Amino acid sequence: MTDPRQLHDDFRQRFGTAARLFRAPGRVNLIGEHTDYNAGFVMPAAIQFRTTVAIAPRADRRLRVYSVNFDEECTADLPGAAVGRAAGRDGIHWMDYVLGVAWALGVRGVPLVGADMMIQGDVPLGAGLSSSASLEVASGLALASLAGTAPSGLELAGICQQAENDYVGMRCGIMDQFAATHGRAGHALLLDCRSLEHRLLPLQAPSAGSAARLVICNSMVRHSLAGSEYNQRRAQCELGVASLRRIRPAIATLRDLSVAGLLAHEAALEPLVFRRCRHVVTENARVLEAAAALTAADLPAFGRLMSDSHRSLRDDYQVSCDELDVLVRIAQSIDGVYGARMTGGGFGGCTVNLVQGDCVGRFREQLQAGYERATGHRAEIYVCEASEGAAAVVLP
């Protein structure tokens, strides 16, 4: 975990001045995958992993940013109004997220000033736990603070989503950024990605034996097609909406369809597009059922919905992979596990598991051993707590 005092001291040694500090968490999504960019329902929770940014103003219009994790310093002018990353460079660099947030703040009229920044994070990279949104939100808070502004959580989430969509080039929904700005300790968020209304759902409900815990299992693999396939899935959903709109003009997004309504128009869609749409429509229904189950402390029902979600992501949306399927299959065979599913964009990364508290130790041992036998990889396992959202850091 990042030590804020040490980060502040390291900043002073590197840049010769004191700094303000800001942090933002990663997130795990309990259920509701690939529904956010379809104006649907999601249920994330902020987690204790976070990105911390130390920042101080400069007299010019430059950003000088040092990443502790990558041991790399980058310098760039504050971006102008033009959209897109510089020089058509292939791939995404960590600095793109900082520049994208600066660009999005500037587009909205925030009077930015140059800054020295030092960034340190402990959100596992490439694990589907939103390290990018954590970096965006912490950077956005820091840059806005130097400009003398304090955007609301909703405004900041929108700014960071715009940065990732239009500057970085990843067509994500708003879930990750919203979870980073609105997270609350001990709670999941039921978020309506159309209206942006949300409701807090308590995660401390007792079960037989002891309180359930969220356990994240990192497959330690990340397949290279994740980014391109993510955007392709979004395009396939949009193609489905366009086809269905010829029959039902009032349909704006897949959110407007019930499961029965989609099934009634299956013949209007290409088979692959229908399967993509079926995942989204059924997943929206599962999220609402899961919220009701969590409210009623019916953890077995919640777990069954998690397992149904994974099957849909594996078979209809086809964003799982062998390693994630192995993790889920092993988890479902262990006593005390209510449910297991992949979480995040897919093609590697993590699973999220709802586990009876007094079974966590056995779960960790059996899952690690079984996964290593099956794949040759050793999973990292994080027992998580739902945590607070982004905020300034007050040093002792």
PEWOZI-V763867 format. One record per backbone hydrogen bond with DSSP energy under -1.0 kcal/mol. CO is the residue of the C=O (numbers start at 0). NH is the residue of the N-H. E is the energy in kcal/mol with one decimal. If there is no record, write none. Layout:
# PEWOZI-V763867
co:CO nh:NH e:E
co:CO nh:NH e:E
This chain:
# PEWOZI-V763867
co:2 nh:6 e:-2.4
co:3 nh:7 e:-2.5
co:4 nh:8 e:-2.4
co:5 nh:9 e:-2.7
co:6 nh:10 e:-2.4
co:7 nh:11 e:-2.4
co:8 nh:12 e:-2.1
co:9 nh:13 e:-2.1
co:10 nh:14 e:-3.2
co:11 nh:15 e:-2.0
co:19 nh:54 e:-2.4
co:20 nh:392 e:-2.7
co:21 nh:52 e:-3.2
co:22 nh:390 e:-1.9
co:23 nh:50 e:-2.8
co:25 nh:46 e:-1.9
co:27 nh:44 e:-2.3
co:30 nh:42 e:-1.5
co:34 nh:37 e:-1.3
co:34 nh:39 e:-2.4
co:35 nh:38 e:-1.4
co:39 nh:192 e:-3.0
co:41 nh:190 e:-2.3
co:42 nh:29 e:-2.3
co:43 nh:188 e:-3.0
co:44 nh:27 e:-2.5
co:45 nh:386 e:-2.4
co:48 nh:25 e:-2.5
co:49 nh:121 e:-2.4
co:50 nh:23 e:-1.9
co:51 nh:119 e:-2.4
co:52 nh:21 e:-2.2
co:53 nh:117 e:-2.4
co:54 nh:19 e:-2.6
co:55 nh:115 e:-2.7
co:59 nh:113 e:-1.2
co:60 nh:77 e:-2.4
co:61 nh:114 e:-2.0
co:62 nh:75 e:-2.2
co:63 nh:116 e:-2.7
co:64 nh:73 e:-3.0
co:65 nh:118 e:-2.7
co:66 nh:70 e:-1.1
co:66 nh:71 e:-1.4
co:71 nh:66 e:-2.9
co:73 nh:64 e:-3.2
co:75 nh:62 e:-3.4
co:85 nh:88 e:-1.6
co:92 nh:95 e:-1.6
co:94 nh:98 e:-2.7
co:95 nh:99 e:-2.7
co:96 nh:100 e:-1.9
co:97 nh:101 e:-2.2
co:98 nh:102 e:-2.8
co:99 nh:103 e:-2.6
co:100 nh:104 e:-2.6
co:101 nh:105 e:-2.4
co:102 nh:106 e:-2.5
co:103 nh:107 e:-1.2
co:104 nh:109 e:-2.3
co:105 nh:108 e:-1.9
co:109 nh:111 e:-1.9
co:113 nh:57 e:-2.1
co:114 nh:63 e:-2.5
co:115 nh:55 e:-2.0
co:116 nh:65 e:-2.6
co:117 nh:53 e:-2.9
co:118 nh:67 e:-2.9
co:119 nh:51 e:-3.3
co:128 nh:26 e:-2.0
co:129 nh:133 e:-2.0
co:130 nh:134 e:-2.1
co:131 nh:135 e:-2.6
co:132 nh:136 e:-2.8
co:133 nh:137 e:-2.2
co:134 nh:138 e:-2.4
co:135 nh:139 e:-2.9
co:136 nh:140 e:-2.6
co:137 nh:141 e:-2.0
co:138 nh:142 e:-2.9
co:139 nh:143 e:-2.4
co:140 nh:144 e:-2.0
co:141 nh:145 e:-1.8
co:142 nh:146 e:-1.3
co:143 nh:148 e:-2.6
co:144 nh:147 e:-1.6
co:151 nh:155 e:-2.9
co:152 nh:156 e:-2.3
co:153 nh:157 e:-2.0
co:154 nh:158 e:-2.3
co:155 nh:159 e:-2.4
co:156 nh:160 e:-2.2
co:157 nh:161 e:-2.4
co:158 nh:162 e:-2.0
co:159 nh:163 e:-2.0
co:160 nh:164 e:-2.8
co:161 nh:165 e:-2.8
co:162 nh:166 e:-1.6
co:162 nh:167 e:-2.4
co:163 nh:168 e:-1.3
co:163 nh:169 e:-2.5
co:169 nh:171 e:-2.0
co:173 nh:177 e:-2.6
co:174 nh:178 e:-2.8
co:175 nh:179 e:-1.8
co:176 nh:180 e:-1.6
co:177 nh:181 e:-2.4
co:178 nh:182 e:-1.4
co:179 nh:389 e:-2.5
co:182 nh:388 e:-1.8
co:183 nh:186 e:-1.8
co:185 nh:202 e:-2.7
co:187 nh:200 e:-2.6
co:189 nh:198 e:-1.8
co:190 nh:41 e:-1.8
co:191 nh:195 e:-2.6
co:196 nh:191 e:-2.8
co:198 nh:189 e:-3.0
co:200 nh:187 e:-2.7
co:212 nh:354 e:-2.6
co:213 nh:383 e:-2.8
co:214 nh:352 e:-2.0
co:215 nh:381 e:-3.0
co:216 nh:350 e:-2.1
co:217 nh:379 e:-1.5
co:220 nh:348 e:-2.5
co:222 nh:225 e:-1.6
co:224 nh:228 e:-2.6
co:225 nh:229 e:-2.0
co:226 nh:230 e:-1.8
co:227 nh:231 e:-1.8
co:228 nh:232 e:-2.5
co:229 nh:233 e:-1.9
co:230 nh:234 e:-2.1
co:231 nh:235 e:-2.3
co:232 nh:236 e:-2.1
co:233 nh:237 e:-2.1
co:234 nh:238 e:-2.1
co:235 nh:239 e:-2.1
co:236 nh:240 e:-2.2
co:237 nh:241 e:-2.3
co:238 nh:242 e:-2.2
co:239 nh:243 e:-2.5
co:240 nh:244 e:-2.2
co:243 nh:246 e:-1.2
co:243 nh:247 e:-3.0
co:247 nh:250 e:-2.1
co:252 nh:255 e:-1.9
co:253 nh:256 e:-1.7
co:257 nh:261 e:-2.2
co:258 nh:262 e:-2.4
co:259 nh:263 e:-1.9
co:261 nh:264 e:-1.5
co:262 nh:265 e:-1.3
co:264 nh:267 e:-1.6
co:265 nh:268 e:-1.8
co:269 nh:273 e:-2.8
co:270 nh:274 e:-1.9
co:271 nh:275 e:-2.0
co:272 nh:276 e:-2.5
co:273 nh:277 e:-2.8
co:274 nh:278 e:-2.0
co:275 nh:279 e:-1.7
co:276 nh:280 e:-2.7
co:277 nh:281 e:-2.4
co:278 nh:282 e:-2.6
co:279 nh:283 e:-2.1
co:280 nh:284 e:-1.5
co:281 nh:285 e:-2.2
co:282 nh:286 e:-2.3
co:283 nh:287 e:-1.7
co:284 nh:288 e:-2.1
co:285 nh:289 e:-2.8
co:286 nh:290 e:-2.3
co:287 nh:291 e:-1.8
co:288 nh:292 e:-2.2
co:289 nh:293 e:-2.7
co:290 nh:294 e:-2.4
co:291 nh:295 e:-1.8
co:292 nh:297 e:-3.0
co:293 nh:296 e:-1.4
co:296 nh:298 e:-1.3
co:297 nh:301 e:-2.0
co:298 nh:302 e:-2.7
co:299 nh:303 e:-2.1
co:300 nh:304 e:-1.8
co:301 nh:305 e:-1.8
co:302 nh:306 e:-2.2
co:303 nh:307 e:-2.3
co:304 nh:308 e:-2.2
co:305 nh:309 e:-2.0
co:306 nh:310 e:-2.0
co:307 nh:311 e:-2.1
co:308 nh:312 e:-2.4
co:309 nh:313 e:-2.5
co:310 nh:314 e:-2.9
co:311 nh:315 e:-1.8
co:311 nh:316 e:-2.1
co:312 nh:318 e:-2.1
co:318 nh:346 e:-2.7
co:320 nh:324 e:-2.5
co:321 nh:325 e:-2.3
co:322 nh:326 e:-2.1
co:323 nh:327 e:-2.4
co:324 nh:328 e:-2.6
co:325 nh:329 e:-2.7
co:326 nh:330 e:-2.4
co:327 nh:331 e:-2.4
co:329 nh:332 e:-1.3
co:330 nh:333 e:-1.6
co:333 nh:336 e:-1.4
co:335 nh:355 e:-3.4
co:338 nh:353 e:-2.3
co:340 nh:351 e:-2.9
co:346 nh:222 e:-2.9
co:348 nh:218 e:-2.9
co:349 nh:342 e:-2.4
co:350 nh:216 e:-2.3
co:351 nh:340 e:-1.7
co:352 nh:214 e:-2.6
co:353 nh:337 e:-2.9
co:353 nh:338 e:-1.0
co:354 nh:212 e:-3.2
co:355 nh:358 e:-2.3
co:356 nh:359 e:-1.3
co:358 nh:362 e:-2.6
co:359 nh:363 e:-2.7
co:360 nh:364 e:-2.0
co:361 nh:365 e:-2.7
co:362 nh:366 e:-2.6
co:363 nh:367 e:-2.3
co:364 nh:368 e:-2.1
co:365 nh:369 e:-2.4
co:366 nh:370 e:-2.7
co:367 nh:371 e:-2.1
co:368 nh:372 e:-2.0
co:369 nh:373 e:-1.9
co:370 nh:374 e:-2.3
co:371 nh:375 e:-1.9
co:379 nh:217 e:-3.5
co:381 nh:215 e:-3.1
co:385 nh:185 e:-2.1
co:390 nh:22 e:-2.6
